[in-house]
Amino acid sequence: MTLSDQPESDFTERLRALPPAPDDWVEAAKEIPRMRRQINEILPHLGELATDRAAETAELESAIEAAGFTPEPALVAELRRRLADT
Amino acid sequence: MLAAMRAARELSDAEIAARCREGDEAAWSELVDRYSRYIYAILTQAYRLSHHEAEDVFQEVFSRAFDKLDSLRDDAAIKPWLAQMARRAAIDRHRSSGREVPAEEILEGQVDREIERLDEALSLQQAMEILPEHCHEIIDRFFARDESYRTIGGALDIPPGTIASRISRCLGKLKDHLSQAEGDADVTLGRK
């Protein structure tokens, strides 16, 4: 059965199946390219932290500030993800 | 930027992927807009991650997609590629949570069926993109956002008493678009 042949109830069920993701999640995902550019500038300021996957949030925030950026939560989280991947 | 975003909306998945790889941020935003609901649904409906877990994994999926775009072999296959990435990340999150979960093959069988359902839902969502803006808006608010007639009427400045008939007319248009798209696909595949 094609989508257009489905009974109205199935059709509406499909329409309800994809509610929007929370706006702030979507906005954070859109910010990834900008975050990446910032992180590439922050990395040289990390020193020994660059190999510390368990770095404290406060240490990461200090490193971000030292690089001249605001340690917004999304940037700290992205930096932590980057360290976990290295 | 607004013009760039409008232009990005017209692009195919393959064009979006190619432009993202070239560093086009409007194309990246469009990719996120196009697939955010789908990834969100995979994480919360197919894998039943909690809100908090899903938020982390959602960002992780898009973050990895951004990093690994160079490894995407077929730009037109960005949807299954993202879905696969979401599945792996959700399974990793289940494993690391230490929760007791059904055997992986049982879980994956259920997930396959769920994702098939979400794929159909996404096809509908994409068909909605070619509806007139007022139809797209009213259908999305009523079905996907689960808004009441009163809320929709207030937001769109239309009498609540006319909303049911508008939704019905717009659903009719959506079905017509789908029938036409399915007919075109049949011709392409030589079924007619």
Chai-1 contact restraints between the chains, C-beta under 6 A:
chainA,res_idxA,chainB,res_idxB,connection_type,confidence,min_distance_angstrom,max_distance_angstrom,comment,restraint_id
A,T2,B,E182,contact,1.0,0.0,6.0,A-B,restraint_1
A,L3,B,L178,contact,1.0,0.0,6.0,A-B,restraint_2
A,S4,B,K175,contact,1.0,0.0,6.0,A-B,restraint_3
A,S4,B,L178,contact,1.0,0.0,6.0,A-B,restraint_4
A,S4,B,S179,contact,1.0,0.0,6.0,A-B,restraint_5
A,S4,B,E182,contact,1.0,0.0,6.0,A-B,restraint_6
A,T12,B,F143,contact,1.0,0.0,6.0,A-B,restraint_7
A,R14,B,E120,contact,1.0,0.0,6.0,A-B,restraint_8
A,R14,B,A121,contact,1.0,0.0,6.0,A-B,restraint_9
A,R14,B,L124,contact,1.0,0.0,6.0,A-B,restraint_10
A,L15,B,F143,contact,1.0,0.0,6.0,A-B,restraint_11
A,R16,B,F143,contact,1.0,0.0,6.0,A-B,restraint_12
A,A17,B,A121,contact,1.0,0.0,6.0,A-B,restraint_13
A,L18,B,R37,contact,1.0,0.0,6.0,A-B,restraint_14
A,L18,B,A41,contact,1.0,0.0,6.0,A-B,restraint_15
A,L18,B,A121,contact,1.0,0.0,6.0,A-B,restraint_16
A,L18,B,Q125,contact,1.0,0.0,6.0,A-B,restraint_17
A,P19,B,A144,contact,1.0,0.0,6.0,A-B,restraint_18
A,P20,B,R37,contact,1.0,0.0,6.0,A-B,restraint_19
A,A21,B,S36,contact,1.0,0.0,6.0,A-B,restraint_20
A,A21,B,Y40,contact,1.0,0.0,6.0,A-B,restraint_21
A,W25,B,E55,contact,1.0,0.0,6.0,A-B,restraint_22
A,W25,B,F58,contact,1.0,0.0,6.0,A-B,restraint_23
A,V26,B,S36,contact,1.0,0.0,6.0,A-B,restraint_24
A,A28,B,Q59,contact,1.0,0.0,6.0,A-B,restraint_25
A,A29,B,V32,contact,1.0,0.0,6.0,A-B,restraint_26
A,A29,B,F62,contact,1.0,0.0,6.0,A-B,restraint_27
A,K30,B,S29,contact,1.0,0.0,6.0,A-B,restraint_28
A,K30,B,V32,contact,1.0,0.0,6.0,A-B,restraint_29
A,I32,B,F62,contact,1.0,0.0,6.0,A-B,restraint_30
A,I32,B,S63,contact,1.0,0.0,6.0,A-B,restraint_31
A,I32,B,F66,contact,1.0,0.0,6.0,A-B,restraint_32
A,P33,B,E25,contact,1.0,0.0,6.0,A-B,restraint_33
A,P33,B,W28,contact,1.0,0.0,6.0,A-B,restraint_34
A,R81,B,S63,contact,1.0,0.0,6.0,A-B,restraint_35
